[in-house]
Amino acid sequence: MRSGAWCLVSAATAALLLSGCKGEKSAPAPSETASAGISAQTESATETTTETSTEAGDLVVGGGRAEKTENDLYEFSYSYPDAAGAIPGLKANLDQQLDTSRADLVSSAREGQAEAKKNDFPYHAYSYGEDWKVVTSLPGWLSLSSESYVYSGGAHGMTAFDGLLWDRHAETARKPSDLFTSKEALSKALRTPFCAALDKERVKRRGGPIDKSDEMFSECIDPVEQVVILGSTNRQTFDRIGLLVPPYNAGPYAEGSYEVTVPVTGAVMAALKPQYRSSFSVAK
């Protein structure tokens, strides 16, 4: 990742041109209550344009931003909280992501509409929505997570997650994994508690033991191939790590997404780059 400005384009934006499904829209973005130990802080408001409008309705509230547009071609929504909007560099990055996501949606929706007309089949409005929330705010860091939803025709849409850290001292955005010596080191430190927690949730959702004959959804998955977010219970240091798992990664689509929280341990501390260890503590 480049130091300085970081282009925050979520995986869902790239998936917009590839997704071919639609279903019920997913739950709000994961909060720290569910994924890293404390309540998320959210400041948002929305404004909806008329059905015939193709211009975005935009509302800025106390530094945060919320936008929602609905028309025959597409549905678009995007929001981030006051805490993010109050930081000029972070606000600029999130605004850039908003513009990129909307432009990608409009372009693909126009192509889809033209294709539907050419082949004489119904066109259903494409959609993209992303909601950023605060995971935790520490003296040196602001931790955020987002949940996004994309639909570009078909049976159901897809959910994706993203996470970022704003480094208050360096005034730059970072990925949580960038604070560790390597993804491999972080994966090794997290794998045992992550797999145990994931299987526990699988059993709960499936109502019985995991079917080991189902090779696709019975094995553990690499925790760092999921979205990593950092949380805190003491508001001074990171002592919790959240792993956000989208549909299909750990189970069939019907099971939805998974949110797994694991504590910061000695193994996690050992995997950190030396300059970031003071920002973490072993969970009590």
N, C-alpha and C positions, 0 to 999 in steps of 0.2 A: 504494500500500500504506500502511496506517496505521502510524505509528510506534508502538512499544510492542508490545503483544501482537498476534501475527499468527495468524490462523486458518489452520492448515496442512491444508487439505482437498485431497487430490490429485485430478487429473482423473479418475482411475479410480473414485473414490467417486461422482462425478457420473455417470459412465458406467454405473454399476451398474444403473440402471433402464432403460438403453437397449441394453446389450450383448445379443447373441443368439447367442453362439457358445461352443463348448468344445473344447479339444484338450489336448495335453500341456502341463503347467505349465512356465512359463518358467524360465530359469536364475536363479541368485541375483542380487541387486542388483549393479549395476555397481560395480566397485572401481576404485581409482585405478590399479591395475596395467593395467587395460584402457582406462580412459577419461580419466585425467589424470596418469599418470606415476609413482605410488608405490603401495605396497600399502595396501589398505583395512584398517582396524582394526575388528574385530567382536567383541563380547562378547555371546553370546546363549545362551539355554537355552529348552527348550520343555516344556510339560506338556500332555498330551492327555487330554481327558475321555472318559468312556465313550460308546458309540454312542448311548445313549438320553438322554444328558444334553443339556439346552439351555443350561446355564450354562457360562461361559467358564472354562477352566483358566488361571490367572495365575501367573507366576513372575517374581520380581524378583531380579536377580543383580547385585550390586555397583553399583547405581544404574541399570542397564539394565533392560529389561522385555521379556518374551516371553510371548505368549499364543497358545493354540491350542485350538479347539473343533471337534469333529466330531460330527454327529448326523444324523438322517434329514432334517432341514429345511435345514441349511446347514453349511458348513465356513468357519471364520474363523481367520485367524492374523495376528499383528501383532507386530513387534519393533523395538526400538531399542537401541543399544549403551550401555555404561557412560558413555562420554564425554558423551553427550547427557543421560542420566539424572542425571548429577552437577550439572547446571545447572538450578536450580529453575524458572526461567521457561521454558526450553526443554522441560523434562520436562512441565510443565503443558500446554503447547501440544500436545505429542505425545500426551499422555494424552487431551486433548480430541478430537484427531483419531481416536484409537482408538475412543472412545465413539461418535462420530458415524458412523464407518465401520461399526461393528457394528450400530448402530441402523438404519442405512439397509439393511444386508444383511438383517437379520431382517424388517423391514417388507416389502421386496420379495420375499423368499423366501415369506413367508406368503401374499402376493398370488398369486405364481406357483403355489404348491401348491393354493390354492383354485381357481384357473383351470384347473389340470390336472384336478382332481377334477370340476369342473363339466362339462368337455368330455370326460371319460373317456379321458385319455391319460396315459402314465407321467410321473411327476414325478422329475426328477433334482436332487439337492441343489444349491442355489446356493452360490457360494463367493466369498470375498474374502480376499486375503492381501497384506500389505505388509511389506517388510523395509527398515529404514533402516540405512545403514552410514556410517562415517566416510570421507570422501574425504581430507581432510587437517586437521590441527590446527596452527594458527599462534598466535603470541603474542596477536594481537588477534581471531582468528576461529576458528570451528569450521565446517568445510564438510561437509555431509552430502548423500547421495543416497539415493533409494529406488527400488525396483522393486515394482510391484504387479500383481496378477492378479485379474481379475474374470470370473465366469461366471454367467449367468442364463438358461440354456437354449440349445439349439441345437447347432451343429456344433462350435464351439470357443470358447474364452474369448479375452480380450484382455489384453495387457500394456500398462502405462503406467509412466512415470517421473516423479519429482519431485526437486527439489533445493532446498536452503535453506542460508543462512549464519546463524550466530549471531554477532552483533556483541558481543564481550566487553566493550567499552568502554561502549556504549550499552545493553547488556543487553536486546537486542531481536533478533528474527528478521528477516532481509531476504532478498529474492530476489536472486540474483546479478546479474540485469539492472538492479536498482535502483542499482547502483554506477556505472552508465554514464549519460552525458548523455541518451541516448535509445536505444531499441531499434534505430532506423534507423542510428544511428552505430555501434552494436556490430555490426549485421548487415553493414554496409559493410566494417568492419575485418576481419571473419572470413570473408566470403564466398569469396574466392579460395582460401585454403588449405583451407577446409572442403570446397568443391566438388571440389577436386583429390583430397583424401583419400577423400571419399565415392565418387567414381567409381572410384578404385583398388580399393576394397573391393567395389564392385559387380562389377567385372570378375573379381575373384577368386572371388566367389560364383557368378557366372553362367558361369564357365569360358570366357569369350571376350569380344569387344568388346561394348559397350553397343549395343543395338538402338535406333537413333534414331527408328524408326517407332513405338516404344512411347512415346507422348507422356506417359503417366502416370508411368512409372518410368525415364525416360531423362534428364529434365531435372533440374537442381539444385533444391534446395529452400532455403527461407530458414532459415539456421542458428538465428536467435533464435526461430523458431516451434517449435523443438525444446526439450528441457529443457537448460538451461545449468548446468554445475557448474564450480566453480573448484578447481584443484589446484596442488600445489607439489612441486618436486623438491628444494628447499633448506630447507624447513620454517621459512622466515622470511617469504617473500612468495609471492603467487600468480604463477606463471610458466607455467601450463598452463590451457587451457580445454577442458572436455569437452562434447561435444554428444551427447545421448542421444536416439536416433531410434526410436520405436516401430514395430511392424509396420504396413505399408500406407503409411507416410509416404514411404519411399524405395524400396520394392520390394514385391512381392507377399507375402502372409502367409507363404508357405513360406520366404522368405528371413530371416524373423525380424527382430529389432531390429538397429540399427546403433549402434556407439559410435565416435565420431570425436574424436580429440584434436588440438588445434592449439596452437602456442606463443603466448605473449604477445609481441606485436611492438610496434614504435613506433606503428603505427596503432591498436592496442588501447589503448596508454597514452594516446594523444591523445583517445580516445573516453571516457575515465574522467572522472567528476566530480572536480574538483581535490582535495577532501578525502579521496579514497580512493587517490590515486596512490601514496602512500608504502607502501601495502599490496601493490603489484604491482612486478614487475621484468621486463625483457625476458629471454626465455629464452636461455640460453647453449648 
